[in-house]
Amino acid sequence: MTEWDDVSFVVRNKNRRKVFDQLDKPKTPTDLSKELELNIGFISNILIELQERKLIECLTPNEKRNRYYRISAKGKKIKAKIEKELPKRILIKF
């Protein structure tokens, strides 16, 4: 899998991108759910997907509740690539 595969994975889903972008600082699924106004189950699924690709890491894996997640070293590289090489999307209202 290439870095571009990971870039594509993150940006092809707007909610996955939102969660990914929020993890510069450690946050719980509850924090993310409140901030992004998304269902906590949906947030949990996104976190699992990002963690499977090693784009984020769980800082408290032994906890059953209130786990903290943040972007991993690999995730930071992917985020930098997204910010540097992908054009900003312009939203136009009709």
N, C-alpha and C positions, 0 to 999 in steps of 0.2 A: 504494500500500500504506500502510495506517495503522499507527500505533504499536500498536493493539490486534491487528492482524494478526501483528505480531512477538511480542507477548505470548503470543498463542495458539500460535504456532509453537514457542516455547520451552517452555511449560508442558504441551503436549499429549503430550510424550514424556518419561518420567521420567529416562531416561539423558541425553537432550539437556539437560534442566534441570540434572542433576548436573554435567555437563561445564561448562555455562555458568556455574554458581555457583562453580566452582573456579578460574575465570580472572581473579580480582581481581589476582593476581600472575602474572607470566610463568611459563608451564609448557610442557614439551614433551609430545608425545603419550605418550611413555614414562612421564613423571611421572604423567600423568592415568590411564594404564592401571594403574599400580601402586596409586595412591591409591584408585581407584574399583573395582578388580578387574574391569575390563572388557577384552575383547580389543582389542589395539592397532589392528587393522583397523577395528573398529567405532568406536573413538575417532576415527580419521582421517576416516571418513565423516561423523561428527557435526561435526568441525572444518570440513570443507569446506562443509557446509550452513550453519553459523553464519557462516562467512566470506563466502559468497555473499550473505547478507542484511546484511552489514557490521555484524554484532553483535560480532564479534571481529576482531582484526587479527594478522597474522603479523609479528613483529618482526625475523625473519631470513629474508626471502623468497629470498635468494640461496643459502642453504644447502640441500643435498640431504637432509641428516640433521640431527637434533637441532634442529629449528625450534622457536622459542619463540612462543607465542600468549598474548594477553591480551584482555580485554574492551575494546571500542572506546568512543568517546564515545557513539555511538548505543546501544551495548549497555548502558552505564551508565544511560542514560535508561530503557531498557526494564526493567532490573533494579530501578530505583527504583519504577517503575510497578507491577511485580509485587509488590514488598514492601509498597507503600503501599495498593494498591487491591484486591488479591486476598485473600480470607480464608485464614487458615491452615487447612490440612487437618488434621482430627483423626483419628488412627488408633485404631480400636477393635478389640481382639482378642476374638474369641469363643471 
